[in-house]
Amino acid sequence: MTKKILRLPEVLVTIGLSRSSVYEAIFAGTFSKPVKIGLRAVGWLSSDVDDWISQRIAQTRGIDLSRDALNPSCSSEGVSK
């Protein structure tokens, strides 16, 4: 998997939020913190942005994205002892 760092303008276009909304979400702990890429430059991993989008979709549609829900073989439910 190729890792890509997105700068703020690309993040804003990708997620559809304003700059202030992104920083409010970072402060609230609901959006990933940026990665320092230079003295005065930051960016976000594209995988983190994609994960955030997937989480928003799941919340809206009531989908459980936990590991156990995605892979029932990892769950202890239904395992006879």
C-alpha positions in Angstrom: 0.0 0.0 0.0 1.4 3.3 -1.0 1.4 6.0 1.6 0.5 9.5 0.5 0.6 12.7 2.6 -2.2 15.2 1.8 -1.8 18.9 2.4 -4.7 20.9 3.9 -6.3 22.1 0.7 -6.6 18.5 -0.6 -7.9 17.3 2.8 -10.6 20.0 2.7 -11.7 19.1 -0.8 -11.7 15.4 0.0 -13.7 15.5 3.2 -15.9 18.6 2.4 -15.3 20.5 5.7 -13.8 23.9 6.3 -10.4 24.5 7.7 -11.8 25.6 11.1 -14.0 22.4 11.2 -11.0 20.2 10.6 -9.0 21.8 13.4 -12.0 21.7 15.7 -12.3 18.0 15.0 -8.6 17.5 15.7 -9.0 19.3 19.0 -12.0 17.1 19.8 -10.1 14.0 19.0 -12.4 13.0 16.1 -9.9 13.7 13.3 -6.3 12.6 13.1 -3.5 15.0 14.0 -1.3 16.2 11.1 2.1 14.8 10.4 4.9 17.4 10.4 6.6 17.3 7.0 8.8 20.5 7.2 9.6 23.4 9.4 6.2 25.1 8.6 4.4 22.4 6.8 2.0 19.6 7.9 -0.1 17.0 6.1 -2.3 14.1 6.7 -1.9 10.5 5.7 -4.4 9.7 3.0 -5.2 6.4 4.8 -6.2 8.4 7.9 -8.4 10.6 5.8 -10.0 7.6 4.1 -10.5 5.9 7.5 -12.3 9.0 8.8 -14.6 9.1 5.8 -15.4 5.4 6.2 -16.2 6.0 9.9 -18.6 8.9 9.0 -20.3 6.7 6.5 -20.6 3.8 9.0 -22.0 6.2 11.7 -24.6 7.6 9.3 -25.7 4.2 8.1 -25.5 2.4 11.4 -22.7 0.0 10.3 -20.3 -1.5 12.9 -16.7 -1.2 11.6 -15.1 -2.9 14.6 -12.7 -5.7 13.8 -15.0 -8.3 15.4 -18.0 -7.2 13.3 -16.0 -7.3 10.1 -14.4 -10.7 10.8 -16.8 -12.9 12.7 -14.1 -15.6 13.1 -12.3 -13.2 15.5 -15.3 -12.9 17.8 -15.7 -15.1 20.8 -19.5 -15.3 20.2 -20.8 -18.6 19.0 -17.6 -20.4 20.0 -18.4 -23.6 21.8 -16.1 -24.6 24.7 
